[in-house]
Structures are given as structure tokens and as C-alpha cells.
């Protein structure tokens, strides 16, 4: 939402792209977990992915509030 207001700010653009890449990565992870639920392993992977998503989002939000850029370690860089 902030991206729509401050499109010209490179800091906002960088964080918006990083958030979009992370969201795509998480959705791919949940899709894989959903398939793995057929053999009961997916429940563990979905839980681990949920915890990682929460932790990495909090870390990124704290870094953004300090004015620092943060690269999520496991995000697939589809949007550059």
C-alpha cells in the first residue's frame, strides 16, 4: 500500500520487491507442503514454513523501521 504512494522512493521500491519475492516464495512452499500432506510430512513443513515466515517478516519490519535494507535469506529473486 505504501508503494502506491511513494513509487519514486528507491528504499520503498526495494522493500516492496523483497516483500513480493518473499510472498511468492512462501506460496510456492505452501503449495509443496500441501502436496506433501498426502504422506503426512507436509504438516511439519507447513508448520516450519509458517514459523519462518513470521520470524523473517518481523526481522524485515524491524530493519525497515531502522532505515536499513534487509535481504531475506531464502527468498527466490523473481522480481528484480
N, C-alpha and C positions, 0 to 999 in steps of 0.2 A: 504494500500500500504506500509506503514511503517512497518507493521507487517511482511511482506515478507523479509525485510532487517534485522530487529532486532528481530528475533524469540526468541532468548535466553534471552532477557531482560524481567524480570518479570513485570516491570512497563508497558511496551508496551503490553504485553500479557493481563494484567488485563484490560487496557483500550480498547483493541480490543474486548475482550469478552463482556465487558459492552456495547460497541457500537453495537455489533451484537445482544445482548439481547434486546437493545432498538429498533433496527430496526425491529426485529421480533414482538415486542410488538406494534409498530406503524402500521405495516402491518395488524396485527390482528384487531386493532382499526379501520383502514380504511375499512377493509372488513365488519366489523359490521356496520359502518356508511353507507356504500354503500347499505346494505340490508335495513337499516332504512330510506333511502331516499325514499322508496316506501310510507312511511307515513309522509314524509316531516320533520321528526325530524333529519334525518341523515345529512342534510345540516348544522345544528347547531353543531352537534357532530364532523363532519369533520372539520369545521372551528376551533372549540375549540382544537381539536387534532393537527391541523396544527400550531396554536399559541403555544401550549405546546411543540411541537416538536422543534420549532425554539428556544424558550427560554431555554429549557433544553440542547440543543446542544451547545448554546453559553456559558451557565454556565459550562458545562463539558469541553469545549475547554479552557476556562479561567483557570479552576482548573488544567488541564493537563499542561498548559504552566507554571504554578507556581510550578509544580512538585508534586502536591497533587493528591490523588486518589479521585474520585467522584462517588458515587453510585446514579444512577437515582432513584427517589422515587417510580415510578410506573412501572418500568421495570419487566417483568416476567423473572426470572432467569432460563432459559432453558439450557444455556451453563455455565458450572461451571469451 
